[in-house]
Amino acid sequence: MAANFKTSFFHLCVVVLIINSVEIEGNIKVGFYKESCPLAETITSNVVKKTLSVAPSLSGPLLRMFYHDCFVRGCDASVLLDSLAKQAEKDAPPNKILRGYEVIERVKTALEIHCPGVVSCADIVALVSRDVVVETGGASWQVETGRRDGVVSSINEALANLPPPFANISSLKQAFKQRGLNDKDLVVLSGAHTIGIAQCSSFLNRLYNFTGKGNQFFDPSMDPSYVAAMRKKCLKNGPNNLVEMDPGSSKVFDEHYYELVSKRRGLFESDAALLDDVETKTYVQTHKGGNAESFFKDFGVSMVRMGRIGVLTGNAGQIRKVCSKVN
């Protein structure tokens, strides 16, 4: 059944066209709310700081929310919309790992009190992602704001546009290129896997059934000793447990992820795929030994670039009053 899902999902990703793949507007900028809501970033930062002090496990899901939003219809907060028929983006299997929607709403509520109808949910997601990195040990960067919120959210578009964890390097590079991002952005943004956890189901085939024939063969691109360790946590027919994506450092934003990948210990096939391209492999090798300052700088740059995908500005979209609902 897992193999059939994998095959079907791969075919879906191939045959469905990218929606709003590269639509970059020039109307977002640093300090967009300087006059209309001067405390917007401070309020957001305070909520994130308070949240992670009591629920540090939300750091990974909150950071990935920005990526999962921007890669589907652009950075328009469509991932936040609820659906009574379970047909919204958040209902798609790839988005089941996301948590922390209530944190976004908490920020929105605070901002609506301070400056009602001004700050978009799309900008809140972007700001929260930056603040999560800062609170977990990474460096800050200036976030461009001025996005407006979308009014459409489709489960099928999420399935079609989010690169799956079993993606190879060619499909990953193509997915990023279609959105105006380059190979460096791919390897840098993959570094977000330095924090958070993953479900065993997202990489179980690499441990037991990589050939798809029901045998015990594991992914040959994975370190055998790491396979043995993961098999203890993820039983073939056991519960869908959670494991650290960056063991021993999963709550700290650092460059340790690249050391794992260089040792063939990345959890996903998409992590291992970074060693299959000259440019991405070079970046992994360069940053496996503790080049944190360079990685932090690059990560901020790539997050800004991703934050420009398909943005709505001017009279497009709306400023939602509640992030989970269209006005």
N, C-alpha and C positions, 0 to 999 in steps of 0.2 A: 504493500500500500504506500509506504514511504517513497519507494522508487517511482511508482506511478505519479505521485504528487510532484516529485522532483522533475520528472520528464514533462509533465503537463505544464508546470510552472515555467520551465525553461522555454517551452514552445510559445507560451503566452507572451513571455518577455521578448521573444524574437519577432512575433508576427504583429503585435500591436504597436502602432506608431507612438512616438513620444509626444505627449501633450505639452504644448507651450515650452518646448525644449530650450530654446535660446531666445529670450525676450527680455533684454536688459534695458531698463529705463535709467535716465540720468538725473531723476528728481529726488533720489534719496541722498542724504548727506549727513555728515557728522554734525550733531547739534541741531537737528531739525526742530526739536522741542524747546530750544533755548528760551524762546519768548512765550510760547503757548503752554508749556508745562515744564518749567525749569527744574523741578525736583523728580522728573520721571525716572532718570537713571538711579538716583539715590534711593528712591522708594523701592524700585525693583531690586536693587542690590541688597537692601535691608531684608526684604522678604526671603531672598535666596539664602542669605547668611543665616537667618533664623531657622529656616527650614532644614538646611543641611547640618545644622548643629544638633538637631534631634533625629533627623532621618538621612544620614549620609548615603544610604543605598540609592537615593533618588538622583544622585549626581549623574550616573551613567545614562539612565533613561531621559533625563532632562536635556543633557547635551545632545543625545541622538535625535531628539524631537526636531531640532532645527534642520538636520540633514533629511529626515523623513518628510518634513514639510516641503522643503525647497525642491526636492527631486520629483515632486508630484504637483503639477500646475504652478510651480514656482513658489516663492516664499510669501504665501498669502494666508497662512494660518488655517488652510483647509483641513489640515490633519486634526484640528481641534473640534471640528463640527460633529455633533451627535446625529444619529439617524435612527428613527423609530423602526425602520425596516432592516436595520443592521446592514446597510449598504454604503456606509460612509468609509472614508479612508481608514479611520481608526479600527474598523471592523475587519480589515484585511489581515491575514496571518502574519505578514512581516511587521505589522504595527502592534501586534499583541505584546511585544516586549516593552512598549512604551508605558511609562507611568509618570505620575506627577502632573496630570492635567489640573488637579485641584490647586497646585502651586501657581500655575498660570492664571487661574481664576482669582486666586488670592491677590496676586499682583494687580490684576485688572480691577478688582473691587477697590483696592487702595487708591489706584490712579483715578477711578471714576469719582471718588470723594474729593480728591485734590484738583482734578481738572477734567470734568465730565465730557465725554464725547470727543476726546482729543487723541489719545494714544491708541494705536491699533494693536490688536492681538498679535499680528504678524511681527511687529516691532518688539513686543514683549518677549516672544519666543527667541528672537535674535539677541536681545539683551540678557535674557536668562542664561543662554548658552555661554556667553562671555563670562558672566558672573559665576557660573558653576566652575569653569576652568580656573578662575582666580581663587575661589574658595577651596579648591582641591590641590592648590600648589602651583598652578600654571601662571603665566604672565598675562597681563591685560592687553587689550587693544581697543582702538576707537571703533565703535559700532555705528555704521551708517543707518539712519532712521528716516522715516517718511513713507513707509509702506502702508498700503491700505489692505483691508481684509477681503478675501474672496467669498463667494456665496454658493459655491459648488464643491461637493466632496464626494468622490466616487471610489468604491472599493475596487472596481475593475482597473481604474487608473493607477491606484496604488500597487496592485499586482503587476501591472505592466511596466511601471516606471522605476520601482525600487530594485536595484541590483540585488539578486539573491546571494546568500552566503556561499553558494557553490559556484559563483561566477568565475570564469577564467580571466586571464589578464586581457585578452582581446576584447571581450564583452565589457569589462570594467573600463578600459580606456575609451571604448566607443561611447558608453553611457556618459562619461564625464565630458567627452568632446562635444556631444550633442547639447550639452548645457553650458558650453563656453568655458569649460574647465580643462586644464592640461594634465599631463602625466605627473607633474610635481604635485599638483593639487590632490590627485588620487592618493599618492603615497603619504602625503602630509596629513590629509583628513582621515586616512585609515588609522593614524596615530591616536585618534579618539578612542580606539579600543584599549587604550591604556587604563581606562577606568570602566567599571561596571561588571555585570555578570551576563552569562548566556545560558540558554536552555540546552540540555543535552541533545534534544531533538534537532537542533540546528546544525549539528556536526556529527551525529551518531553514525551516519553512514561511513564516515572517515575511519571509524574505529572497528567496525564489524563487517560492513557490506559495501565496500567501495566499488567493487566490480558490478554490483547490482544483481549478483547471481545467488545471493543468500548464503555465501560462504563466510569464512572468518578473516578474509583478506582485508587489511587496513590500507589506508592511503600511503603509498610508498614515499610521498613527499613529506610525510610526517615522521618525526623522530620516534623510533620504536619504543624507547624508554618512556617517552611522553605519552604514547599510545597506551602503554601498560598502566601508567598513572591515571589517565583519563578513564580507562575501562573500570577502574575501581570505583569511580564516582558516577559513571554513566553505564549502568548495566544494559545489556542488549535488550532485555524484555522487562526492564525495571522502570521505576517512576521517572518522570521527566524532570530530573533534578536541575539545580542551578549551580554553575561553576564560575569561578573567577576568570575573566578574560585575560587578565594579567596577574597570574598567581603571585601573592606576596606584595603586590603593589596596586591592587585594583581600586583602591580608594584615593590614590594619589596621581595627579596628572603629571606624568614625567615621560622620559624617552625610553623607558624600559621595554615597551612594546617592541621596539625595533631589535632589541637583543633577543627577545623570544623568537621573532620571525626569522632572524639570522640563524638561529639554532633549530629551525624547522619545528617550532613549537607554537605557531599561531593556531588558534582554534579552528578557523574557517578556511575553506579552500580559497576564498578571496584574500585571506591573509597570506597564505602560501604562494599565491599567484604573484605577489610583489617581487618574488625572486626569479620570475620568468621573463622579466624585461630589464634591459640594461640600465635605463634611467632609474626606475623604481628600486632595483636591486642596489644600485650605487648609493641611493639615499639611505636605504636600510643599513647597509654596511658602514656608511659614514656616521650614522647616528646610533649605532649599537653600543658604543663605548662611553656614552655620557656627554653628548654634545647638546645639552638641554637648551642653552641660550639660543642656538641656531634653530632648533625645532620649535621653540616657543614663538620666535619671531615669524617663522614660516607658517605656523598654524594660524596666527592672527591674520596674516595676509590672505591665506586660502579661505578662511571663514568669511572675510569681507567679500571676496570674489564669489563665493557660493551664495552669499546673502543678496546678490544682485540678480539672481535667476528669476525671470518671469515676474518681477515685482509689479504691483498695481499702484499707480500714483494718480495725482490730480483728482479727476472725478470718477475714476474707475473704482469698482468695489465699494466698500463702506467701512465705517469705523464701528465695529460691533460693540453693543452695550454689554453683552455676555459672550465670552469667547466660544462657548459651545453651541451658540445659536445665531442664526441669521436674524438681523433686526426685522 
